[in-house]
Amino acid sequence: MRRFGYGKGALSKAAEEAIMKWILSNEKENPEFEGDPVEAIVGLLSGVDIGSVELQHETKKTWSQKVLKNAIN
């Protein structure tokens, strides 16, 4: 509020600036991928012996556990 004031649209301006800073900082850390992204992932999960639905459920469980662990810490 100190930077953008208390007027209408101040919160939107602050959010926009924060998101732009975040995008710019991540662009520097993550270089652009060159090439076909589909070719890059073809065969990546060929060794996985479970179906796609089961894989989605397992991913959800793993993600939930990590989120809860980080929330507790």
DSSP file (Angstrom, degrees, kcal/mol; ACC not computed):
  #  RESIDUE AA STRUCTURE BP1 BP2  ACC     N-H-->O    O-->H-N    N-H-->O    O-->H-N    TCO  KAPPA ALPHA  PHI   PSI    X-CA   Y-CA   Z-CA
    1    1 A M     >        0   0    0      0, 0.0     4,-2.0     0, 0.0     6,-0.1   0.000 360.0 360.0 360.0 -31.3    0.0    0.0    0.0
    2    2 A R  T  4  +     0   0    0      1,-0.2     4,-0.1     2,-0.2     0, 0.0   0.893 360.0  41.7 -64.4 -36.6    2.9    2.3    0.6
    3    3 A R  T  4 S+     0   0    0      1,-0.1    -1,-0.2     2,-0.1     7,-0.0   0.907 130.6  21.6 -79.0 -42.5    4.2    1.9   -2.9
    4    4 A F  T  4 S-     0   0    0      1,-0.3     3,-0.4     3,-0.0    -2,-0.2   0.452 102.6-129.7-109.6  -3.0    0.9    2.0   -4.9
    5    5 A G     <  -     0   0    0     -4,-2.0    -1,-0.3     1,-0.2    -2,-0.1  -0.256  30.2 -74.8  84.7-173.9   -1.4    3.8   -2.5
    6    6 A Y  S    S+     0   0    0     -4,-0.1    -1,-0.2     4,-0.1     3,-0.1   0.280  89.0 114.7-107.6   7.0   -4.9    3.0   -1.2
    7    7 A G  S >  S-     0   0    0     -3,-0.4     3,-1.8     1,-0.2     4,-0.4  -0.131  79.4 -68.3 -77.7 173.6   -6.8    3.9   -4.3
    8    8 A K  T 3  S+     0   0    0      1,-0.3    -1,-0.2     2,-0.1    -2,-0.0  -0.385 120.8  18.7 -62.0 131.6   -8.8    1.7   -6.7
    9    9 A G  T 3> S+     0   0    0     -2,-0.1     4,-2.2    -3,-0.1    -1,-0.3   0.372  87.0 116.2  89.9  -4.5   -6.5   -0.6   -8.7
   10   10 A A  H <> S+     0   0    0     -3,-1.8     4,-2.3     1,-0.2     5,-0.2   0.914  77.2  48.5 -64.4 -42.4   -3.6   -0.4   -6.3
   11   11 A L  H  > S+     0   0    0     -4,-0.4     4,-2.5     1,-0.2    -1,-0.2   0.890 110.5  51.5 -65.3 -38.9   -3.7   -4.1   -5.4
   12   12 A S  H  > S+     0   0    0      2,-0.2     4,-2.6     1,-0.2    -1,-0.2   0.905 109.7  49.7 -63.8 -41.7   -4.0   -5.1   -9.0
   13   13 A K  H  X S+     0   0    0     -4,-2.2     4,-2.3     2,-0.2    -2,-0.2   0.910 111.6  48.6 -63.0 -42.2   -0.9   -3.0   -9.9
   14   14 A A  H  X S+     0   0    0     -4,-2.3     4,-2.3     2,-0.2    -2,-0.2   0.915 112.7  47.8 -64.8 -42.8    1.0   -4.6   -7.0
   15   15 A A  H  X S+     0   0    0     -4,-2.5     4,-2.5     2,-0.2     5,-0.2   0.911 111.0  51.4 -64.3 -42.2    0.0   -8.1   -8.0
   16   16 A E  H  X S+     0   0    0     -4,-2.6     4,-2.4     1,-0.2    -2,-0.2   0.922 111.3  47.2 -61.3 -44.4    0.9   -7.4  -11.6
   17   17 A E  H  X S+     0   0    0     -4,-2.3     4,-2.4     2,-0.2    -1,-0.2   0.911 111.9  50.3 -64.2 -42.0    4.4   -6.2  -10.7
   18   18 A A  H  X S+     0   0    0     -4,-2.3     4,-2.1     1,-0.2    -2,-0.2   0.909 111.9  47.5 -63.3 -42.3    5.0   -9.1   -8.4
   19   19 A I  H  X S+     0   0    0     -4,-2.5     4,-2.7     2,-0.2    -1,-0.2   0.906 111.2  50.8 -66.6 -41.2    4.0  -11.6  -11.1
   20   20 A M  H  X S+     0   0    0     -4,-2.4     4,-2.6    -5,-0.2    -2,-0.2   0.909 110.3  49.4 -63.1 -41.3    6.2   -9.9  -13.7
   21   21 A K  H  X S+     0   0    0     -4,-2.4     4,-2.3     2,-0.2    -1,-0.2   0.909 111.9  49.3 -62.4 -41.2    9.2  -10.0  -11.3
   22   22 A W  H  X S+     0   0    0     -4,-2.1     4,-2.0     2,-0.2    -2,-0.2   0.922 111.5  48.5 -64.6 -44.2    8.5  -13.7  -10.7
   23   23 A I  H  X S+     0   0    0     -4,-2.7     4,-2.1     1,-0.2    -2,-0.2   0.933 112.5  48.4 -61.3 -46.9    8.3  -14.4  -14.4
   24   24 A L  H  X S+     0   0    0     -4,-2.6     4,-1.3     1,-0.2    -1,-0.2   0.885 111.3  49.7 -63.6 -38.7   11.5  -12.5  -15.2
   25   25 A S  H  X S+     0   0    0     -4,-2.3     4,-1.1     1,-0.2    -1,-0.2   0.870 112.8  47.2 -69.3 -34.5   13.4  -14.3  -12.4
   26   26 A N  H  X S+     0   0    0     -4,-2.0     4,-2.3     1,-0.2    -2,-0.2   0.811 105.1  59.2 -76.2 -29.9   12.3  -17.7  -13.5
   27   27 A E  H  < S+     0   0    0     -4,-2.1    -1,-0.2     1,-0.2    -2,-0.2   0.876 105.9  49.3 -64.5 -36.0   13.1  -17.0  -17.2
   28   28 A K  H  < S+     0   0    0     -4,-1.3    -1,-0.2     1,-0.2    -2,-0.2   0.865 114.6  44.5 -70.5 -35.5   16.7  -16.4  -16.2
   29   29 A E  H  < S+     0   0    0     -4,-1.1    -2,-0.2     1,-0.2    -1,-0.2   0.828 114.8  49.5 -77.5 -33.0   16.8  -19.6  -14.1
   30   30 A N  S  < S-     0   0    0     -4,-2.3    -1,-0.2    -5,-0.1     3,-0.1  -0.872  80.3-148.7-113.7 100.4   15.1  -21.8  -16.7
   31   31 A P        -     0   0    0      0, 0.0    -3,-0.1     0, 0.0     2,-0.0  -0.283  35.0 -89.8 -64.5 154.7   16.5  -21.5  -20.2
   32   32 A E        -     0   0    0      1,-0.1     2,-0.4    -5,-0.1    -5,-0.0  -0.345  39.5-118.2 -65.9 143.2   14.1  -22.0  -23.1
   33   33 A F        -     0   0    0     -3,-0.1     2,-0.4     2,-0.0    -1,-0.1  -0.678  27.2-156.6 -81.7 132.4   13.6  -25.5  -24.4
   34   34 A E        +     0   0    0     -2,-0.4     2,-0.2     2,-0.1     0, 0.0  -0.912  51.9  27.2-111.7 139.6   14.6  -25.9  -28.0
   35   35 A G  S    S-     0   0    0     -2,-0.4     3,-0.1     4,-0.0    -2,-0.0  -0.598 105.1 -31.1 109.8-172.9   13.2  -28.6  -30.2
   36   36 A D     >  -     0   0    0     -2,-0.2     4,-1.4     1,-0.2     3,-0.1  -0.739  45.9-156.6 -86.0 117.1   10.0  -30.7  -30.2
   37   37 A P  H  > S+     0   0    0      0, 0.0     4,-1.1     0, 0.0    -1,-0.2   0.814  93.1  57.6 -65.0 -29.1    8.7  -31.1  -26.7
   38   38 A V  H >> S+     0   0    0      1,-0.2     4,-1.3     2,-0.2     3,-0.7   0.929 105.6  49.3 -66.2 -43.9    6.8  -34.2  -27.7
   39   39 A E  H 34 S+     0   0    0      1,-0.2    -1,-0.2     2,-0.2     3,-0.1   0.834 105.5  59.7 -62.6 -31.5   10.0  -35.9  -28.9
   40   40 A A  H 3< S+     0   0    0     -4,-1.4    -1,-0.2     1,-0.2    -2,-0.2   0.807 114.0  34.5 -67.9 -29.1   11.6  -35.0  -25.6
   41   41 A I  H X< S+     0   0    0     -4,-1.1     3,-2.2    -3,-0.7     4,-0.4   0.524  84.3 121.2-105.2  -6.1    9.1  -36.9  -23.6
   42   42 A V  T 3< S+     0   0    0     -4,-1.3    -3,-0.0     1,-0.3    -4,-0.0  -0.378  88.8   6.9 -59.7 127.7    8.4  -39.9  -25.9
   43   43 A G  T >  S+     0   0    0     -2,-0.1     3,-1.3     1,-0.0     4,-0.3   0.438  91.6 123.0  81.7  -0.9    9.2  -43.1  -24.1
   44   44 A L  T <  S+     0   0    0     -3,-2.2     3,-0.3     1,-0.3    -2,-0.1   0.863  84.4  31.1 -63.0 -36.3    9.9  -41.3  -20.8
   45   45 A L  T >  S+     0   0    0     -4,-0.4     3,-1.6     1,-0.2    -1,-0.3   0.106  83.9 115.1-107.2  20.7    7.3  -43.4  -19.0
   46   46 A S  T <  S+     0   0    0     -3,-1.3    -1,-0.2     1,-0.3    -2,-0.1   0.777  75.3  54.1 -64.0 -25.6    7.7  -46.6  -21.1
   47   47 A G  T 3  S+     0   0    0     -4,-0.3     2,-0.4    -3,-0.3    -1,-0.3   0.478  81.9 106.9 -87.3  -1.6    9.0  -48.5  -18.1
   48   48 A V    <   -     0   0    0     -3,-1.6    -3,-0.0     1,-0.1     7,-0.0  -0.663  53.3-163.4 -82.0 127.0    6.0  -47.7  -15.9
   49   49 A D        +     0   0    0     -2,-0.4     2,-0.3     2,-0.0    -1,-0.1   0.233  59.5  84.5 -98.2  14.2    3.8  -50.7  -15.4
   50   50 A I  S    S-     0   0    0      1,-0.1    -2,-0.1     2,-0.0     0, 0.0  -0.801  80.6-102.5-114.0 159.9    0.6  -49.0  -14.2
   51   51 A G     >  -     0   0    0     -2,-0.3     4,-2.3     1,-0.1     5,-0.2  -0.176  33.7-104.4 -75.0 170.4   -2.2  -47.4  -16.1
   52   52 A S  H  > S+     0   0    0      2,-0.2     4,-2.1     1,-0.2     5,-0.1   0.863 119.2  50.5 -65.8 -37.6   -2.7  -43.7  -16.6
   53   53 A V  H  > S+     0   0    0      2,-0.2     4,-2.2     1,-0.2    -1,-0.2   0.930 112.0  47.3 -67.3 -44.5   -5.5  -43.4  -14.1
   54   54 A E  H  > S+     0   0    0      1,-0.2     4,-2.6     2,-0.2    -2,-0.2   0.900 111.0  52.6 -61.3 -40.0   -3.5  -45.2  -11.4
   55   55 A L  H  X S+     0   0    0     -4,-2.3     4,-2.3     1,-0.2    -1,-0.2   0.885 107.7  51.3 -63.3 -39.3   -0.6  -43.0  -12.2
   56   56 A Q  H  X S+     0   0    0     -4,-2.1     4,-2.2     2,-0.2    -1,-0.2   0.912 110.8  48.4 -63.5 -42.4   -2.7  -39.9  -11.7
   57   57 A H  H  X S+     0   0    0     -4,-2.2     4,-2.3     2,-0.2    -2,-0.2   0.912 112.1  48.3 -65.3 -42.3   -4.0  -41.2   -8.4
   58   58 A E  H  X S+     0   0    0     -4,-2.6     4,-2.6     2,-0.2    -1,-0.2   0.890 110.6  51.8 -63.9 -39.3   -0.4  -42.0   -7.2
   59   59 A T  H  X S+     0   0    0     -4,-2.3     4,-2.7     2,-0.2    -2,-0.2   0.906 109.0  50.5 -63.3 -41.9    0.7  -38.5   -8.3
   60   60 A K  H  X S+     0   0    0     -4,-2.2     4,-2.6     2,-0.2    -2,-0.2   0.917 111.1  48.4 -62.5 -43.7   -2.1  -36.9   -6.4
   61   61 A K  H  X S+     0   0    0     -4,-2.3     4,-2.4     2,-0.2    -2,-0.2   0.933 113.5  46.9 -61.6 -46.4   -1.1  -38.8   -3.2
   62   62 A T  H  X S+     0   0    0     -4,-2.6     4,-2.1     1,-0.2    -2,-0.2   0.920 113.7  47.7 -62.7 -44.8    2.5  -37.9   -3.6
   63   63 A W  H  X S+     0   0    0     -4,-2.7     4,-2.5     1,-0.2    -1,-0.2   0.917 111.4  51.1 -62.7 -43.9    1.8  -34.3   -4.2
   64   64 A S  H  X S+     0   0    0     -4,-2.6     4,-2.6     1,-0.2     5,-0.2   0.905 109.1  50.9 -61.2 -42.5   -0.6  -34.2   -1.2
   65   65 A Q  H  X S+     0   0    0     -4,-2.4     4,-2.4     1,-0.2    -1,-0.2   0.909 111.2  48.0 -62.4 -42.4    2.0  -35.7    1.1
   66   66 A K  H  X S+     0   0    0     -4,-2.1     4,-2.4     2,-0.2    -2,-0.2   0.903 112.0  49.6 -65.6 -41.0    4.6  -33.1    0.0
   67   67 A V  H  X S+     0   0    0     -4,-2.5     4,-2.2     2,-0.2    -2,-0.2   0.929 112.9  46.5 -63.4 -45.4    2.2  -30.2    0.5
   68   68 A L  H  X S+     0   0    0     -4,-2.6     4,-2.0     2,-0.2    -2,-0.2   0.895 111.4  52.1 -64.6 -39.4    1.2  -31.4    3.9
   69   69 A K  H  X S+     0   0    0     -4,-2.4     4,-1.7    -5,-0.2    -1,-0.2   0.924 112.8  44.7 -62.6 -44.2    4.8  -32.0    4.9
   70   70 A N  H  < S+     0   0    0     -4,-2.4    -1,-0.2     1,-0.2    -2,-0.2   0.830 111.2  54.0 -69.3 -32.0    5.7  -28.4    3.8
   71   71 A A  H  < S+     0   0    0     -4,-2.2    -1,-0.2     1,-0.2    -2,-0.2   0.865 108.8  48.5 -70.8 -34.9    2.7  -27.0    5.5
   72   72 A I  H  <        0   0    0     -4,-2.0    -2,-0.2     1,-0.2    -1,-0.2   0.877 360.0 360.0 -71.5 -37.8    3.6  -28.6    8.8
   73   73 A N     <        0   0    0     -4,-1.7    -1,-0.2    -5,-0.2    -2,-0.2   0.493 360.0 360.0 -75.0 360.0    7.2  -27.3    8.6
